[in-house]
Amino acid sequence: MKVDGQARVLDANDRPIPGLYAAGEVVGMYWGNYTGATSVLKGLVFGRLAGTDAARRRPNA
């Protein structure tokens, strides 16, 4: 799975798919074999990026 700097999942043409985000192990580099807590940190960082971007996209209520 390919993501950009805001944790948005990219399509085959490297364009963000609206409303689709990724965090943790699925973001890449390590899968099933990783240093302890690495996926937790990736979940934290990319989860925050995804949440920030999702909140920015939210229509004003």
C-alpha positions in Angstrom: 0.0 0.0 0.0 1.4 3.4 -1.0 0.6 6.5 1.1 1.6 10.2 0.9 2.8 12.5 3.7 -0.7 13.0 5.1 -1.3 9.2 5.4 -3.7 9.2 2.4 -3.7 6.0 0.4 -2.6 6.6 -3.2 -4.2 5.0 -6.3 -2.2 3.4 -9.2 -1.6 6.9 -10.6 -0.2 8.2 -7.2 -3.3 10.3 -6.6 -4.8 10.3 -3.1 -8.1 8.3 -2.7 -10.5 10.7 -1.0 -11.3 9.7 2.6 -9.0 6.6 2.6 -6.1 6.6 5.0 -3.5 4.1 6.3 -1.5 3.8 9.5 0.6 1.3 11.3 2.1 -1.8 9.7 0.2 -1.5 6.4 2.1 1.7 5.6 5.1 -0.3 4.6 8.8 -1.1 5.4 8.1 -3.7 8.1 5.6 -6.5 7.8 5.5 -9.2 10.4 9.2 -8.9 11.2 10.1 -5.6 12.9 11.8 -4.1 15.9 9.5 -3.9 18.9 7.2 -0.9 19.1 8.0 0.2 15.5 4.5 -0.5 14.3 3.1 1.4 17.4 5.1 4.4 16.5 4.0 4.2 12.8 0.4 3.9 14.0 0.8 6.9 16.2 2.5 9.2 13.6 0.4 8.2 10.6 -2.8 8.0 12.7 -2.2 11.6 13.7 -1.5 12.7 10.2 -4.6 10.9 8.9 -6.8 12.5 11.7 -5.5 15.9 11.0 -6.2 15.6 7.3 -9.6 14.1 7.8 -10.5 16.9 10.2 -9.4 19.5 7.7 -11.6 17.8 5.0 -14.7 17.8 7.3 -17.4 20.2 6.2 -18.1 23.0 8.6 -21.0 22.1 10.8 
